[in-house]
């Protein structure tokens, strides 16, 4: 559910990180972010950010090749607070489904009608609605995802001397 991409660029890891940090600090690019070690987090500026705005987490690792070569792995995610809320609700729904199923199973064992199975219907509907909402959110955030993706790859490709970069969409 979280789109990702991987690329190798013929530049040193320090240079790749320096270029990407430079993009974050450049006022001409509509991107903000933070960096820690070989990890960067690129985001859309607050003025353009909305509930579904993506965050791009990038990890740069140096490959064990004779020439300087950096492996870039990027993974898109929603805002961490949105991600946490979704996971909390999904976890709660799983616990409620387990409890309803156990109660219904005990009703069956005792020879009673298993009416507790009816609690599974709204749980499944809520989980399906949340999944559907996340797909709609990805469609809403698609343009901003493309912006983060394009700026990242074009920055590294230009400095690597790669003139045309053929890449799949995330």
VEXDREN-2710 file (C-alpha; in Angstrom, 1 decimal):
% VEXDREN-2710
k/r/px/py/pz
1/UNK/0.0/0.0/0.0
2/UNK/3.0/2.3/0.4
3/UNK/4.6/3.0/-3.0
4/UNK/8.4/2.7/-3.2
5/UNK/11.2/3.0/-5.6
6/UNK/14.9/2.1/-5.8
7/UNK/17.6/3.6/-8.0
8/UNK/21.4/3.5/-8.2
9/UNK/23.3/6.7/-9.1
10/UNK/27.0/7.0/-10.0
11/UNK/27.8/9.5/-7.3
12/UNK/29.1/9.2/-3.8
13/UNK/26.6/8.9/-0.9
14/UNK/27.7/12.1/0.7
15/UNK/27.3/14.0/-2.5
16/UNK/23.8/12.5/-3.1
17/UNK/22.7/13.5/0.4
18/UNK/24.2/17.0/0.1
19/UNK/22.3/17.5/-3.2
20/UNK/19.0/16.4/-1.7
21/UNK/19.5/18.5/1.4
22/UNK/20.2/21.4/-0.9
23/UNK/16.9/20.9/-2.6
24/UNK/15.1/21.0/0.8
25/UNK/16.9/24.3/1.7
26/UNK/16.3/25.9/-1.8
27/UNK/13.4/28.3/-1.8
28/UNK/12.9/27.7/-5.6
29/UNK/11.7/24.1/-4.9
30/UNK/8.3/23.4/-3.4
31/UNK/9.8/20.9/-1.0
32/UNK/10.7/20.9/2.7
33/UNK/12.2/18.2/4.8
34/UNK/14.6/16.9/7.4
35/UNK/17.7/14.8/7.3
36/UNK/19.4/12.6/9.8
37/UNK/22.5/10.6/8.8
38/UNK/21.7/8.8/5.5
39/UNK/17.9/9.2/5.9
40/UNK/15.9/12.1/4.5
41/UNK/12.2/12.9/4.8
42/UNK/10.8/15.2/2.1
43/UNK/7.4/16.8/2.5
44/UNK/5.2/19.3/0.8
45/UNK/5.4/22.8/2.4
46/UNK/2.7/23.6/5.0
47/UNK/0.9/26.1/2.9
48/UNK/0.2/23.5/0.2
49/UNK/-0.2/20.5/2.6
50/UNK/-3.5/18.8/3.1
51/UNK/-4.8/15.8/5.1
52/UNK/-3.6/13.3/2.4
53/UNK/-0.3/15.0/1.5
54/UNK/2.5/12.4/1.1
55/UNK/5.8/12.2/2.9
56/UNK/8.7/10.7/1.0
57/UNK/11.3/8.8/3.2
58/UNK/14.6/8.4/1.4
59/UNK/17.5/6.2/2.5
60/UNK/20.8/6.5/0.7
61/UNK/23.3/3.7/1.0
62/UNK/26.7/3.4/-0.6
63/UNK/27.1/0.3/-2.8
64/UNK/30.2/-1.9/-2.6
65/UNK/31.4/-1.2/-6.1
66/UNK/34.8/0.1/-7.2
67/UNK/33.3/3.4/-8.4
68/UNK/31.3/5.6/-6.1
69/UNK/27.7/4.5/-6.4
70/UNK/24.7/5.3/-4.2
71/UNK/21.6/3.2/-3.9
72/UNK/18.5/5.4/-3.2
73/UNK/15.4/3.8/-1.7
74/UNK/12.3/5.9/-1.4
75/UNK/9.0/5.1/0.2
76/UNK/5.9/7.2/0.3
77/UNK/3.7/7.3/3.3
78/UNK/1.0/9.5/4.7
79/UNK/1.6/11.9/7.5
80/UNK/2.7/9.9/10.5
81/UNK/-0.3/11.0/12.6
82/UNK/-2.7/9.8/9.8
83/UNK/-0.8/6.5/9.5
84/UNK/-0.9/6.0/13.3
85/UNK/-4.6/6.7/13.5
86/UNK/-5.3/4.3/10.7
87/UNK/-3.2/1.5/12.3
88/UNK/-4.8/2.2/15.7
89/UNK/-8.3/1.8/14.2
90/UNK/-7.4/-1.3/12.2
91/UNK/-5.9/-2.8/15.4
92/UNK/-9.0/-2.0/17.4
93/UNK/-11.2/-3.5/14.7
94/UNK/-9.1/-6.7/14.7
95/UNK/-9.4/-7.0/18.5
96/UNK/-13.2/-6.5/18.3
97/UNK/-13.5/-9.0/15.5
98/UNK/-11.5/-11.6/17.5
99/UNK/-13.7/-11.0/20.6
100/UNK/-16.9/-11.2/18.6
101/UNK/-15.7/-14.4/17.0
102/UNK/-14.7/-16.0/20.3
103/UNK/-18.0/-15.1/21.9
104/UNK/-19.9/-16.5/18.9
105/UNK/-17.8/-19.7/19.0
106/UNK/-18.6/-20.1/22.7
107/UNK/-22.3/-19.6/21.9
108/UNK/-22.1/-22.4/19.3
109/UNK/-20.3/-24.7/21.7
110/UNK/-23.0/-24.2/24.3
111/UNK/-25.7/-24.9/21.7
112/UNK/-27.1/-21.3/21.6
113/UNK/-27.7/-19.3/18.5
114/UNK/-24.4/-17.4/17.6
115/UNK/-25.8/-13.9/17.4
116/UNK/-22.4/-12.5/18.2
117/UNK/-21.4/-13.1/14.6
118/UNK/-23.6/-10.1/13.7
119/UNK/-21.0/-7.8/15.3
120/UNK/-18.5/-8.9/12.5
121/UNK/-20.6/-7.2/9.8
122/UNK/-20.1/-3.6/11.0
123/UNK/-16.5/-4.3/11.8
124/UNK/-15.9/-5.6/8.2
125/UNK/-17.8/-2.6/6.7
126/UNK/-15.7/-0.1/8.7
127/UNK/-12.4/-1.8/7.7
128/UNK/-13.5/-1.8/4.0
129/UNK/-14.6/1.9/4.2
130/UNK/-11.2/2.8/5.7
131/UNK/-9.4/0.9/3.0
132/UNK/-11.5/2.6/0.4
133/UNK/-10.7/6.0/2.0
134/UNK/-7.0/5.3/1.9
135/UNK/-7.2/4.5/-1.9
136/UNK/-9.1/7.8/-2.5
137/UNK/-6.4/9.6/-0.4
138/UNK/-3.7/8.1/-2.6
139/UNK/-5.5/9.4/-5.7
140/UNK/-5.8/12.9/-4.1
141/UNK/-2.1/12.8/-3.2
142/UNK/-0.9/11.5/-6.5
143/UNK/0.2/14.9/-8.0
144/UNK/2.2/15.7/-4.8
145/UNK/3.7/12.2/-4.9
146/UNK/4.8/12.8/-8.5
147/UNK/6.3/16.2/-7.5
148/UNK/8.4/14.7/-4.7
149/UNK/9.5/11.8/-6.9
150/UNK/10.4/13.9/-9.9
151/UNK/12.4/16.5/-7.9
152/UNK/14.3/13.7/-6.1
153/UNK/15.2/11.8/-9.3
154/UNK/15.9/14.9/-11.4
155/UNK/18.2/16.4/-8.8
156/UNK/20.3/13.2/-8.6
157/UNK/20.2/12.4/-12.3
158/UNK/21.3/15.9/-13.3
159/UNK/24.3/15.9/-11.0
160/UNK/25.2/12.3/-12.1
161/UNK/25.3/13.4/-15.8
162/UNK/22.3/11.3/-16.7
163/UNK/20.5/13.2/-19.4
164/UNK/17.4/11.1/-19.8
165/UNK/16.1/9.2/-16.9
166/UNK/13.5/6.6/-17.8
167/UNK/11.7/5.6/-14.6
168/UNK/8.4/4.0/-13.7
169/UNK/5.8/6.0/-11.8
170/UNK/5.7/5.2/-8.1
END
